[in-house]
Amino acid sequence: AHQTDSGWLGLDDQQNGDCYWSKYPVMFALRQYYEATGNSSVLPAMFKFLHTAHQRMFTIPLGETWSGARWQDLVLTVHWLLDYHSNGEEQFLWDLAETLHEQGFDWKGWYTGPDFPKTSADKATLYTHGVNNGQALKSGGVWYRQSHNKSDWDSSYQRIKTLDTYHGQASGIFACDEHLAGTMPSRGTELCTVVEAMFSYEVLFGIQGDIMFAERAEQLGFNALPATITSDMWAHQYLQQDNEINAIHSDDHIWVFDGPDSTLYGLAPNYGCCTANFNQGWPKLTQNTVMVSPDGNSFVISIYAPVSIEYKGTVISIDTNYPFNETVMVNAKCTETKTLIFRIPSWTNTATVRINTYTPYPVTSGDLHNIQCNGEIKVTLHFPMTIRVQRRYNNAAAIYRGPLLYSLEIMEEFKELKSYEFKSKDYQVTPGTPWNYAIHLTNDSQPEIDLKFVNIGWMEGTVPFSIAGAPSKIMATGRIVDSWG
């Protein structure tokens, strides 16, 4: 009903390069619908649209538009069709991907070129746009599948290093108050950037197999994402700040490119894109907890979370309270020999694996560990977590344990500003307890001298990413700095 006779999907009201981009997420949705239901009726609709879009690109190219900036997202769909549902149209799909790459942004050149801002961007372009960069993180890996050019593979690492160096934040994301904003945490990061970067890292792990990418997706999913939504997920921010103490309407704000309501929690503060987009973050992370090799013989447990999957006779169930607990138990049933591949986090030094009731044995951190499964098997993984200190902007100390970033517990005072249908409301949030503490650290390389981990434990019925439900905390000694604030 929403596809024209020519194959176009939805409204056809733009006669410029921007006409394609809104269809990229539609292609993702149709792909995921097929994967969830097996309903093959979506495949002809996808091909019909891609044919008419490709034909149009010769007269209306992508250009300097959202479509050009996000070309890699449509290439992902094209490659998925090539892999699993080519329908005898391999050459067409290959040529379409080539056209998208040729007409799309040169992201590889952007991160090595002279125009990349090494401080806050002084002008707003589609290249400096934060969400575009979050999506562009994966373009090198995506295109490597077709180019087999090692420079595309290597560029995945180079662009992450560049963003970390000049715009990196403690939560694992980069600063972008709409546009790249330097390392100062007060400038903030748009929520859409977080979920798009998460997805990029998940895609990169699936293509390149380096556990660094999975760890980056996990870091964002366990830190940056929950920090910018309320525990009931009915309100969110547009901009999150790693050092935030107020979420208020602020006419006199330090961020540059977004409006005064950007840090409020609400239905659609500043702009409505995050309202539609943030919901994909955790579902896609969950979807990528277990990945299957193309031949169906290997299963990679990339993200640890309590999930169960069944794939062509192989059943895998993960039981864990990770990242709040150090133990992960995996039960698998394989009707024929399969390889189970486990991600061993880089931050753990004494990880062990136990198969069934045998004696645990040590495994190498920062690596993938293989175990053969034929029949039923129980694998218990233990990832000891230690406290780590990392110095950030203005020599501020970021405190980590395992994959989690810890922050000062500040009681929140919510004030309702506006209400909408259902349970939606806009809030300002201000501190109900002091925030201006300095903690005592004797030696950053020996944080256990001053910082003590407290395991509260998972509390049934509570949200773990909340003050009331947090399963763990770190105790520290500190003092209020009267001159601060």
C-alpha positions in Angstrom: 0.0 0.0 0.0 3.0 2.3 0.6 4.9 1.3 -2.5 4.3 2.9 -5.9 4.1 1.0 -9.2 7.6 2.1 -9.9 8.9 0.7 -6.6 9.4 3.8 -4.6 8.6 3.4 -0.9 6.5 6.1 0.9 6.3 9.7 -0.1 8.2 10.8 -3.2 8.3 14.5 -2.5 12.0 15.3 -2.8 13.8 15.7 -6.1 17.3 15.9 -4.7 19.9 13.6 -3.1 18.0 13.6 0.2 15.2 11.6 -1.3 17.0 8.2 -0.6 18.1 8.5 3.0 14.7 7.9 4.8 14.5 4.6 3.0 17.7 3.3 4.5 16.1 2.6 7.9 13.0 1.2 6.1 15.3 -1.3 4.4 16.7 -2.2 7.9 13.2 -2.7 9.2 12.2 -5.0 6.3 15.3 -7.0 6.8 14.7 -7.4 10.5 11.1 -8.3 9.9 12.1 -11.0 7.5 14.7 -12.3 10.0 12.1 -12.4 12.8 9.2 -13.9 10.8 10.6 -15.6 7.7 8.0 -13.7 5.7 9.6 -13.5 2.2 7.0 -11.1 0.8 9.3 -8.2 1.8 12.1 -9.3 -0.5 10.4 -8.4 -3.8 9.5 -5.0 -2.3 13.1 -4.4 -1.4 14.4 -5.3 -4.8 11.7 -3.2 -6.5 12.7 -0.2 -4.5 16.5 -0.7 -5.0 16.0 -1.0 -8.7 14.1 2.3 -9.0 16.5 4.0 -6.6 19.6 2.9 -8.5 18.1 4.1 -11.8 17.3 7.5 -10.2 20.9 7.9 -8.8 22.2 8.4 -12.3 20.2 11.6 -12.7 19.8 12.5 -9.0 23.1 11.5 -7.3 23.4 11.2 -3.5 25.6 14.3 -3.3 26.4 16.4 -0.2 23.2 15.2 1.6 22.1 12.9 4.4 21.9 10.1 1.8 25.5 10.7 0.8 26.7 10.8 4.4 25.0 7.6 5.4 25.5 5.5 2.2 27.1 2.6 4.2 23.7 1.9 5.8 22.1 1.0 2.5 25.2 -0.9 1.4 24.7 -3.1 4.6 21.2 -4.1 3.2 22.6 -4.6 -0.3 25.3 -6.9 1.1 22.7 -8.8 3.2 20.8 -9.5 0.0 23.9 -10.6 -1.8 24.8 -12.9 1.1 21.4 -14.6 1.5 18.8 -13.5 -1.0 20.5 -12.5 -4.2 17.7 -13.9 -6.4 20.1 -14.2 -9.4 20.7 -10.5 -9.3 24.3 -10.5 -8.0 25.6 -8.1 -10.6 22.9 -5.6 -10.0 23.5 -5.6 -6.2 27.2 -5.4 -6.7 26.8 -2.4 -9.0 24.4 -0.7 -6.7 26.8 -0.9 -3.8 29.6 0.5 -6.1 27.3 3.4 -7.0 26.5 4.1 -3.4 30.2 4.1 -2.4 31.2 6.3 -5.4 28.5 8.9 -4.7 28.8 8.7 -0.9 31.0 10.6 1.5 34.7 9.8 1.6 34.8 9.0 5.3 38.2 7.4 5.1 39.7 10.6 3.7 37.8 12.7 6.2 39.5 11.2 9.2 43.0 11.6 7.8 42.4 14.9 6.0 43.2 18.5 7.0 39.5 19.4 7.6 38.9 17.1 10.5 38.5 19.3 13.6 41.0 18.6 16.3 39.1 20.9 18.7 35.4 21.9 18.7 34.1 22.3 15.2 33.9 25.9 14.2 31.4 25.4 11.5 28.5 22.9 11.0 28.7 20.5 8.1 27.4 17.1 7.4 30.9 15.8 7.9 31.2 17.3 11.4 27.7 16.1 12.4 27.9 13.8 15.3 25.3 11.2 14.3 26.8 11.0 10.8 30.2 10.2 12.4 28.6 7.6 14.6 27.2 5.9 11.5 30.4 6.4 9.6 32.5 4.5 12.1 31.4 1.3 10.3 31.9 2.4 6.7 35.4 1.2 6.3 34.6 -2.3 7.6 31.4 -2.4 5.5 33.2 -1.4 2.3 36.1 -3.8 3.0 33.8 -6.7 2.3 33.5 -5.6 -1.3 36.8 -3.8 -1.9 39.1 -6.3 0.0 41.4 -3.2 0.4 43.4 -3.4 3.6 43.2 0.4 3.9 39.5 0.2 4.4 40.0 -2.4 7.1 42.7 -0.3 8.8 40.6 2.8 8.6 38.1 1.4 11.2 40.9 1.6 13.8 42.2 4.9 12.6 38.9 6.8 12.9 38.1 5.4 16.3 41.6 6.5 17.5 41.0 10.0 16.0 37.6 10.5 17.6 39.0 9.3 21.0 42.0 11.6 20.8 40.2 14.8 19.9 36.6 14.3 21.0 36.6 11.2 23.3 34.5 11.0 26.5 34.8 8.7 29.6 31.6 6.8 28.7 33.2 5.6 25.4 31.3 8.0 23.1 32.7 11.2 21.6 31.4 14.7 22.2 29.0 16.2 19.7 26.5 18.9 20.6 25.1 18.1 17.2 28.6 18.6 15.8 32.1 17.4 17.0 32.8 19.3 20.2 36.3 18.5 21.6 37.0 16.6 24.8 35.2 18.9 27.2 32.4 16.8 28.7 30.1 19.7 29.3 29.5 20.1 25.6 27.6 16.9 25.6 26.7 14.1 23.1 23.5 13.6 21.2 21.6 10.4 22.2 21.2 9.4 18.5 25.0 9.3 18.2 25.2 6.8 21.1 22.8 4.2 19.5 24.2 4.7 16.0 27.8 4.2 17.3 26.7 1.1 19.2 25.3 -0.4 16.0 28.4 0.5 14.1 30.6 -1.3 16.6 28.4 -4.3 16.5 28.6 -4.4 12.7 32.4 -4.0 12.8 32.8 -6.9 15.3 30.7 -9.1 13.0 32.9 -8.1 10.0 36.4 -7.7 11.5 36.2 -10.0 14.5 38.3 -7.8 16.8 36.9 -7.9 20.4 37.7 -4.2 20.8 34.6 -3.4 18.7 32.3 -5.6 20.8 33.8 -4.0 24.0 33.0 -0.6 22.6 29.4 -1.5 21.8 29.1 -3.0 25.3 30.7 0.1 27.0 28.1 2.4 25.3 25.2 0.1 26.0 26.1 -0.2 29.7 27.1 3.4 30.3 26.3 6.1 27.8 22.8 4.8 26.9 21.3 4.2 30.3 22.7 7.5 31.6 20.6 9.5 29.2 17.2 7.8 29.6 15.0 7.6 32.7 14.8 4.1 34.4 11.3 3.6 33.0 12.4 4.7 29.5 9.6 7.2 29.2 11.9 10.2 29.0 15.3 10.9 27.5 17.7 13.7 26.9 18.9 15.0 23.6 22.3 15.8 25.0 24.1 13.9 27.7 27.1 15.1 29.6 29.5 12.9 31.5 29.9 15.5 34.2 26.3 16.6 34.3 24.8 18.0 37.5 21.7 19.7 36.1 19.2 18.8 33.4 17.4 22.1 33.0 16.2 24.6 30.5 19.2 26.8 30.0 19.3 29.8 27.8 22.9 30.5 28.8 24.4 27.1 27.9 27.9 25.9 27.1 26.9 23.7 24.2 26.9 25.5 20.9 24.8 23.9 18.2 21.6 22.8 20.1 18.8 24.6 22.0 18.2 25.4 25.6 16.1 22.3 26.3 18.7 19.8 25.1 19.6 18.3 28.5 16.0 18.1 29.8 14.5 14.7 30.2 11.3 14.4 28.2 9.3 13.2 25.2 11.3 15.0 22.5 13.6 17.6 24.0 15.2 19.9 21.5 14.3 17.7 18.5 12.3 14.5 17.9 14.9 12.3 16.3 16.1 10.7 19.5 12.5 9.9 20.5 12.3 7.6 17.4 15.9 6.4 17.5 17.0 5.6 21.0 14.7 2.5 21.2 17.0 0.6 18.8 20.0 0.7 21.1 19.4 -2.2 23.4 17.4 -4.4 21.0 20.2 -4.3 18.4 22.8 -5.0 21.2 20.7 -8.0 22.2 20.3 -9.1 18.6 24.1 -9.2 18.4 24.8 -11.0 21.7 25.3 -14.2 19.7 26.6 -14.2 16.1 26.6 -17.2 13.8 29.3 -17.8 11.2 28.2 -17.9 7.5 28.5 -21.7 7.4 26.4 -22.1 10.6 29.2 -24.1 12.4 30.4 -21.5 14.8 28.6 -19.4 17.4 30.3 -16.3 18.8 29.1 -15.0 22.2 30.1 -11.4 21.7 28.0 -9.5 24.4 27.2 -11.1 27.7 23.5 -10.8 28.7 20.8 -13.2 29.8 19.5 -14.4 26.5 18.5 -17.7 24.8 18.8 -18.5 21.1 17.9 -21.4 18.9 19.4 -21.8 15.4 18.9 -24.9 13.3 19.0 -27.4 16.2 21.6 -25.6 18.3 20.3 -24.1 21.5 22.3 -21.6 23.6 21.2 -20.1 26.9 23.2 -17.5 28.8 22.5 -17.0 32.5 24.3 -14.0 34.1 24.0 -10.8 36.0 26.9 -9.4 34.1 28.1 -6.6 34.0 27.2 -6.4 37.7 28.6 -9.9 38.3 31.8 -11.6 37.3 30.3 -15.0 36.4 28.6 -16.0 33.1 27.1 -19.5 32.7 26.4 -20.8 29.2 24.4 -23.9 28.5 24.5 -25.2 25.0 22.9 -28.2 23.2 24.4 -29.1 19.8 22.9 -31.8 17.7 26.1 -31.9 15.7 29.6 -30.6 16.3 29.7 -26.8 16.6 32.3 -24.4 17.8 31.4 -22.0 20.6 33.6 -18.9 20.6 33.7 -16.7 23.7 34.9 -13.1 24.0 37.3 -12.8 26.9 37.3 -9.1 28.0 40.6 -7.2 27.7 40.1 -5.6 31.1 40.3 -8.8 33.1 43.7 -10.3 34.0 42.8 -13.7 35.5 39.9 -15.0 33.5 39.0 -18.7 33.8 36.8 -21.1 31.9 35.2 -24.3 33.3 33.6 -26.9 31.1 30.9 -29.0 32.9 32.4 -30.1 36.2 36.1 -30.1 35.1 38.7 -28.0 36.8 38.7 -24.3 35.7 41.6 -23.3 33.4 43.0 -19.8 32.6 42.4 -18.1 29.3 44.0 -15.1 27.6 42.3 -11.8 28.1 41.5 -9.7 25.1 41.0 -12.8 22.9 38.4 -15.2 21.5 38.4 -18.6 23.1 37.0 -21.7 21.2 35.3 -24.7 22.8 33.8 -27.6 20.8 30.2 -28.6 21.5 28.7 -31.9 20.6 25.7 -32.8 22.7 25.1 -30.9 25.9 27.7 -28.7 27.5 27.9 -26.2 30.4 30.5 -23.5 30.2 31.2 -21.3 33.3 33.2 -18.1 32.6 34.7 -16.1 35.4 35.9 -12.6 34.6 37.5 -11.0 37.7 36.9 -7.2 37.7 39.3 -4.7 39.2 38.9 -1.0 39.7 40.8 1.2 37.1 41.4 5.0 37.0 41.7 6.9 33.8 42.6 10.6 33.6 40.4 12.7 31.4 39.7 16.4 30.6 41.2 18.8 33.1 42.9 15.8 34.8 39.6 14.6 36.1 39.6 10.9 37.2 37.2 8.5 35.6 36.6 5.4 37.7 35.9 2.0 36.0 35.3 -1.5 37.2 34.9 -4.2 34.5 32.9 -2.6 31.7 31.2 -0.1 34.0 31.9 3.6 34.5 31.0 4.7 38.0 29.8 8.2 39.0 29.0 10.0 42.2 25.6 9.1 43.6 23.5 12.3 43.5 19.9 12.2 44.6 17.6 13.5 41.8 14.9 16.0 42.2 12.4 15.8 39.3 10.1 18.7 38.5 7.4 18.1 35.9 7.3 20.8 33.3 4.8 19.4 30.8 2.7 16.3 30.4 1.5 14.5 27.2 -0.6 11.5 26.4 0.0 8.2 28.1 2.8 8.6 30.6 5.0 11.0 28.7 6.2 14.1 30.6 9.0 16.6 30.4 11.2 17.1 33.5 13.9 19.2 34.8 16.3 17.3 37.1 18.4 19.1 39.7 20.7 17.7 42.4 19.1 16.9 45.8 22.5 16.2 47.4 25.9 17.8 47.1 27.8 17.1 43.8 30.9 19.2 44.3 33.2 16.5 45.7 36.8 15.8 45.1 37.9 12.2 45.8 41.2 11.2 47.3 43.4 9.0 45.2 46.9 8.1 46.5 48.0 6.4 43.3 46.1 6.0 40.1 47.8 2.7 39.3 46.8 1.3 42.7 43.2 2.5 43.1 42.3 -0.3 45.6 44.2 1.7 48.2 41.4 4.3 48.3 38.5 2.8 46.4 36.5 -0.2 47.8 34.0 -2.2 45.8 30.7 -3.0 47.4 28.6 -5.8 45.9 24.9 -5.0 46.8 23.6 -7.8 44.5 20.8 -7.8 42.0 17.5 -6.8 43.6 14.5 -8.5 42.0 12.0 -6.1 40.5 14.3 -3.1 40.3 16.0 -1.5 37.3 19.7 -2.1 37.6 20.6 1.2 35.8 19.0 3.4 38.5 19.9 4.8 41.8 17.4 2.6 43.6 18.4 -0.6 41.8 22.1 -0.3 41.3 23.6 -3.8 42.2 27.0 -2.4 43.1 28.9 0.7 44.2 32.4 1.9 45.0 33.2 3.6 48.3 35.7 6.5 48.2 37.0 9.2 50.5 36.4 12.7 49.4 35.7 16.3 50.5 33.4 19.1 49.3 35.2 21.8 47.3 33.4 25.0 48.4 34.8 27.0 45.6 33.5 24.6 42.9 30.0 25.6 41.8 
